[in-house]
Amino acid sequence: MQIIDECISCSACIDECPSNAIQPAGAEYDLNGQTHPALNDEHPYIVAELCDDCKSCTEVCPVESIMPNE
């Protein structure tokens, strides 16, 4: 899953994600005990390695800005 530029940064997806795969804009994330730099400084982003494709985030997104990876 990926968050596209139409995102309004409401953060509804962050609260909904059971895998904690969605991080706030500009926030570092932890993976396998290592801290990694933010993947996006403008919008929340999805860490692919943590995402289990449950699609809970797509159900709460008010602007349909969460899409499957291409």
Backbone as JSON Lines, residues from 0, in Angstrom:
{"i":0,"aa":"M","n":[0.85,-1.17,0.0],"ca":[0.0,0.0,0.0],"c":[0.91,1.24,0.0]}
{"i":1,"aa":"Q","n":[0.37,2.31,-0.56],"ca":[1.11,3.57,-0.59],"c":[0.14,4.73,-0.45]}
{"i":2,"aa":"I","n":[0.63,5.82,0.11],"ca":[-0.17,7.03,0.26],"c":[0.27,8.0,-0.83]}
{"i":3,"aa":"I","n":[-0.7,8.46,-1.62],"ca":[-0.39,9.34,-2.75],"c":[-0.53,10.81,-2.34]}
{"i":4,"aa":"D","n":[-0.1,11.7,-3.22],"ca":[-0.03,13.14,-2.91],"c":[-1.37,13.79,-2.61]}
{"i":5,"aa":"E","n":[-2.49,13.16,-2.94],"ca":[-3.79,13.73,-2.62],"c":[-4.1,13.68,-1.12]}
{"i":6,"aa":"C","n":[-3.25,13.04,-0.35],"ca":[-3.4,12.93,1.1],"c":[-3.54,14.32,1.73]}
{"i":7,"aa":"I","n":[-4.5,14.43,2.67],"ca":[-4.7,15.7,3.39],"c":[-4.07,15.66,4.78]}
{"i":8,"aa":"S","n":[-3.31,14.62,5.07],"ca":[-2.59,14.46,6.35],"c":[-3.5,14.54,7.56]}
{"i":9,"aa":"C","n":[-4.67,13.92,7.48],"ca":[-5.61,13.91,8.6],"c":[-5.2,12.93,9.69]}
{"i":10,"aa":"S","n":[-4.35,11.97,9.35],"ca":[-3.82,10.96,10.27],"c":[-4.82,9.89,10.7]}
{"i":11,"aa":"A","n":[-5.99,9.82,10.09],"ca":[-6.95,8.77,10.43],"c":[-6.36,7.39,10.2]}
{"i":12,"aa":"C","n":[-5.57,7.25,9.15],"ca":[-4.97,5.95,8.82],"c":[-3.95,5.5,9.87]}
{"i":13,"aa":"I","n":[-3.25,6.45,10.45],"ca":[-2.25,6.11,11.46],"c":[-2.91,5.44,12.65]}
{"i":14,"aa":"D","n":[-4.0,6.01,13.11],"ca":[-4.72,5.46,14.27],"c":[-5.37,4.12,13.95]}
{"i":15,"aa":"E","n":[-5.72,3.88,12.71],"ca":[-6.43,2.66,12.3],"c":[-5.51,1.47,12.05]}
{"i":16,"aa":"C","n":[-4.26,1.71,11.71],"ca":[-3.35,0.63,11.3],"c":[-2.99,-0.3,12.47]}
{"i":17,"aa":"P","n":[-3.41,-1.59,12.39],"ca":[-3.1,-2.52,13.48],"c":[-1.63,-2.96,13.49]}
{"i":18,"aa":"S","n":[-0.91,-2.73,12.4],"ca":[0.49,-3.15,12.29],"c":[1.47,-2.02,12.59]}
{"i":19,"aa":"N","n":[0.96,-0.83,12.88],"ca":[1.81,0.34,13.08],"c":[2.73,0.58,11.89]}
{"i":20,"aa":"A","n":[2.23,0.29,10.7],"ca":[3.01,0.45,9.48],"c":[2.96,1.88,8.94]}
{"i":21,"aa":"I","n":[2.0,2.66,9.4],"ca":[1.84,4.02,8.9],"c":[2.43,5.0,9.91]}
{"i":22,"aa":"Q","n":[3.34,5.82,9.43],"ca":[4.06,6.75,10.28],"c":[3.7,8.2,9.93]}
{"i":23,"aa":"P","n":[3.76,9.1,10.91],"ca":[3.49,10.51,10.62],"c":[4.56,11.12,9.71]}
{"i":24,"aa":"A","n":[4.17,12.13,8.99],"ca":[5.11,12.84,8.12],"c":[6.34,13.28,8.91]}
{"i":25,"aa":"G","n":[7.51,13.01,8.35],"ca":[8.76,13.45,8.96],"c":[9.25,12.61,10.12]}
{"i":26,"aa":"A","n":[8.49,11.6,10.54],"ca":[8.89,10.78,11.69],"c":[9.8,9.64,11.27]}
{"i":27,"aa":"E","n":[10.82,9.4,12.07],"ca":[11.67,8.23,11.86],"c":[10.87,6.99,12.24]}
{"i":28,"aa":"Y","n":[11.27,5.83,11.73],"ca":[10.6,4.59,12.11],"c":[11.63,3.53,12.47]}
{"i":29,"aa":"D","n":[11.19,2.56,13.27],"ca":[12.05,1.46,13.7],"c":[11.67,0.2,12.94]}
{"i":30,"aa":"L","n":[12.68,-0.51,12.47],"ca":[12.48,-1.77,11.78],"c":[13.62,-2.69,12.15]}
{"i":31,"aa":"N","n":[13.28,-3.84,12.69],"ca":[14.28,-4.84,13.09],"c":[15.34,-4.26,14.02]}
{"i":32,"aa":"G","n":[14.9,-3.42,14.94],"ca":[15.8,-2.86,15.93],"c":[16.65,-1.69,15.45]}
{"i":33,"aa":"Q","n":[16.44,-1.25,14.22],"ca":[17.2,-0.12,13.68],"c":[16.26,1.03,13.37]}
{"i":34,"aa":"T","n":[16.73,2.24,13.61],"ca":[15.98,3.44,13.3],"c":[16.31,3.9,11.88]}
{"i":35,"aa":"H","n":[15.27,4.24,11.13],"ca":[15.42,4.66,9.74],"c":[14.84,6.05,9.57]}
{"i":36,"aa":"P","n":[15.38,6.83,8.62],"ca":[14.85,8.19,8.39],"c":[13.44,8.12,7.79]}
{"i":37,"aa":"A","n":[12.71,9.19,7.95],"ca":[11.36,9.29,7.4],"c":[11.37,9.07,5.9]}
{"i":38,"aa":"L","n":[10.34,8.41,5.38],"ca":[10.22,8.19,3.95],"c":[9.5,9.34,3.25]}
{"i":39,"aa":"N","n":[8.81,10.18,4.04],"ca":[8.1,11.33,3.47],"c":[8.0,12.41,4.52]}
{"i":40,"aa":"D","n":[8.33,13.63,4.15],"ca":[8.27,14.75,5.09],"c":[6.98,15.55,4.96]}
{"i":41,"aa":"E","n":[6.16,15.25,3.94],"ca":[4.95,16.03,3.7],"c":[3.66,15.33,4.13]}
{"i":42,"aa":"H","n":[3.62,14.02,4.05],"ca":[2.41,13.25,4.36],"c":[2.79,12.02,5.17]}
{"i":43,"aa":"P","n":[1.81,11.43,5.87],"ca":[2.08,10.13,6.49],"c":[2.54,9.15,5.41]}
{"i":44,"aa":"Y","n":[3.26,8.15,5.83],"ca":[3.77,7.17,4.86],"c":[3.65,5.77,5.42]}
{"i":45,"aa":"I","n":[3.68,4.78,4.52],"ca":[3.54,3.38,4.9],"c":[4.89,2.69,4.75]}
{"i":46,"aa":"V","n":[5.33,2.02,5.81],"ca":[6.55,1.22,5.76],"c":[6.14,-0.16,5.23]}
{"i":47,"aa":"A","n":[6.54,-0.44,4.0],"ca":[6.1,-1.64,3.3],"c":[6.4,-2.93,4.07]}
{"i":48,"aa":"E","n":[7.54,-2.97,4.74],"ca":[7.93,-4.18,5.47],"c":[7.03,-4.45,6.68]}
{"i":49,"aa":"L","n":[6.32,-3.45,7.14],"ca":[5.43,-3.62,8.29],"c":[3.97,-3.8,7.89]}
{"i":50,"aa":"C","n":[3.65,-3.44,6.68],"ca":[2.26,-3.48,6.19],"c":[1.86,-4.91,5.85]}
{"i":51,"aa":"D","n":[0.69,-5.33,6.36],"ca":[0.19,-6.67,6.03],"c":[-0.98,-6.64,5.05]}
{"i":52,"aa":"D","n":[-1.17,-5.49,4.39],"ca":[-2.22,-5.31,3.38],"c":[-3.62,-5.61,3.89]}
{"i":53,"aa":"C","n":[-3.89,-5.28,5.15],"ca":[-5.23,-5.52,5.7],"c":[-6.26,-4.53,5.16]}
{"i":54,"aa":"K","n":[-5.8,-3.41,4.64],"ca":[-6.63,-2.37,4.03],"c":[-7.52,-1.62,5.02]}
{"i":55,"aa":"S","n":[-7.26,-1.74,6.3],"ca":[-8.01,-0.96,7.29],"c":[-7.86,0.53,7.04]}
{"i":56,"aa":"C","n":[-6.7,0.92,6.6],"ca":[-6.42,2.34,6.35],"c":[-7.28,2.89,5.21]}
{"i":57,"aa":"T","n":[-7.51,2.08,4.19],"ca":[-8.28,2.55,3.04],"c":[-9.73,2.82,3.43]}
{"i":58,"aa":"E","n":[-10.24,2.1,4.42],"ca":[-11.62,2.25,4.85],"c":[-11.87,3.56,5.59]}
{"i":59,"aa":"V","n":[-10.83,4.12,6.21],"ca":[-11.01,5.36,6.97],"c":[-10.5,6.6,6.25]}
{"i":60,"aa":"C","n":[-9.84,6.43,5.13],"ca":[-9.28,7.58,4.41],"c":[-10.41,8.39,3.76]}
{"i":61,"aa":"P","n":[-10.56,9.67,4.15],"ca":[-11.67,10.46,3.62],"c":[-11.48,10.92,2.18]}
{"i":62,"aa":"V","n":[-10.26,10.84,1.67],"ca":[-9.99,11.32,0.3],"c":[-9.45,10.22,-0.62]}
{"i":63,"aa":"E","n":[-9.55,8.97,-0.17],"ca":[-9.12,7.82,-0.96],"c":[-7.7,7.97,-1.51]}
{"i":64,"aa":"S","n":[-6.78,8.34,-0.63],"ca":[-5.4,8.57,-1.07],"c":[-4.46,7.4,-0.74]}
{"i":65,"aa":"I","n":[-5.01,6.27,-0.35],"ca":[-4.19,5.1,-0.07],"c":[-4.47,4.06,-1.15]}
{"i":66,"aa":"M","n":[-3.42,3.71,-1.87],"ca":[-3.55,2.84,-3.03],"c":[-2.64,1.62,-2.91]}
{"i":67,"aa":"P","n":[-2.99,0.54,-3.62],"ca":[-2.08,-0.61,-3.68],"c":[-0.78,-0.21,-4.38]}
{"i":68,"aa":"N","n":[0.3,-0.87,-4.03],"ca":[1.57,-0.63,-4.73],"c":[1.43,-1.05,-6.18]}
{"i":69,"aa":"E","n":[2.11,-0.3,-7.03],"ca":[2.05,-0.61,-8.47],"c":[2.99,-1.71,-8.84]}
